[in-house]
Amino acid sequence: MSAHIDPTRAQFEAFKALERGHPIEMLNLVKFRESASYPDGHSLADQGLSGAEAYKTYGRESGPIFAGLGGKIIWRGGFECTLIGPKDETWDEVFVARYPDAHAFMAMVTNPDYQRAVVHRQAAVETSRLIRTKPSDTGATFG
């Protein structure tokens, strides 16, 4: 499984180029490291944490910023199996986060407190997928 922890410059530029004035929903698929991997010089208190523990720290520190900008988790589920897709992709966290608009997401990721908190996500995550979607009407059938 390839490491996908942070967006590439090209991916972030593509995100920023999209329309920002409507709600967005971000599908999050997250696989944890067995042991968190913090950069040299990081707090000794965080050394020895599991990936799951480091991700919980990220949630505690980033959650108030996310909520303060109007974000909320609208769906969360426990991964069971992949029916279609790479058989080696398994996920520890699967959820959809809704933001009032892309401006709120940008405000979150540029917030200095968030930037301090994201080190815990980076230490926790082995690989992830973050997929931006535009909400649309739901229905009783496909299509």
N, C-alpha and C positions, 0 to 999 in steps of 0.2 A: 504494500500500500504506500503510495507516494505521500510525502508530507505536504499538506496544504494547511498552513496555520494562519498566515496573513495574506491579504490580496497582493497580487503583483501591481506594479505601477500602472500597467496597461489595463488591468481589471478595474482598478480604482478610478482611473480616468474614464473608462466606459460607464461605470456607475454614475459618476458625476455628470456625464453628458446627457443622461436620461432626464426626462421631465421630473421636476421635484414637487409640483404643487398638488399631489394627490396622495392618499394613504398608500403605504407600501407594506408588504408582508414578507418577512425573511424566513425561509425554510432553513433551519439549522440542523446539521447532522454532525455529531461530534464523537470522536473516538479518543479516549484518554490514554496517556502514557501510563505505564505501570507505576513509575516513580516520576514525580514532577522534576523538571530540568530547568532550574533557575540559572540566570547568568552569574558569572563570577562576581563576588562582592555583594550579592543580594543578602538580605536579612537571614541570619542563621536560624531564626525562628521558623522560617519557611523551608529550610533544608530538611529532607527526610519525609516530606509530604507525598502522598500518592497523587497521581494525576487528578483523581476524583476530588480529593481534599483541596487541592490547589484551585480547581474549578469552582468549588463551593466558596472559596475565599474571593475569587473573581466575582461571583454572583452577589455576595454580600456587599462588596465595595462598589460594583457598577450598577447594581439594581436600583438604588435610589436615584441615580442620574437618569437611567432609562425611564423609570416611572415619572420622574419630575418633568420629563419632556413629553409625557403623554403616551409612552410606550407601554405595552402590556403583552403578556404571553396569552395567545388566544387558543392554542392547542399544544398539548404535550402528550407523548405516548412512549411506551416502552418497546424498544426494538425487539422483534422476534425472529424474523428471517428475511432474506432477500429472495423474492420470487423471480424477478427479472432484473438482471444486473450482475456486476462482478461478485462472485461468490465469496471473495476474500474481504469484502467491505461489510463490517459490522459496526454498530453504533452504540455508544453508551448514553447519549442524550439525543433526543429527536423532538424538536419543537418548532412552532411558528411564532415569531415575534411580530407584532403589528406596531407600526410607527404612524403618527398622524400624517407625516409626509417625509420626503427624503431630507428636507431641511433639518428635521428633528434627529435623524440618523447622523447627519453630518455634524450637528451640534454636539451629539454624544461623543463621537470618535475624536473630536478636536478639543473636548473638555479636558483641562489639565488633570483633574481628579480621575477621569476615566483613563487617561493615558498612563497614570500611575497604577491603576487597577489592572489594566490589560496585561501586565507582565505575568500575572497569575494565570491568565488564559493561555498565554504563550508557553508557560512552563507546564501547563496541564495537558495540552492537546498534542496527540500524536499526528492526527490528521482530521480534517473537517471539510464540510461543504457549507457554503453560505450562498443561498440562491434567492435573489430579489424577485418578487412577483408583484403584479398589480392586481388588487382584488377585483373580482368581477361577480356578476350574479351567479348564484348557485341554482341548481335545478335537480329534478328527479332523475334525469338521465345524463348520459355522456354526450358531449357536443353541444 
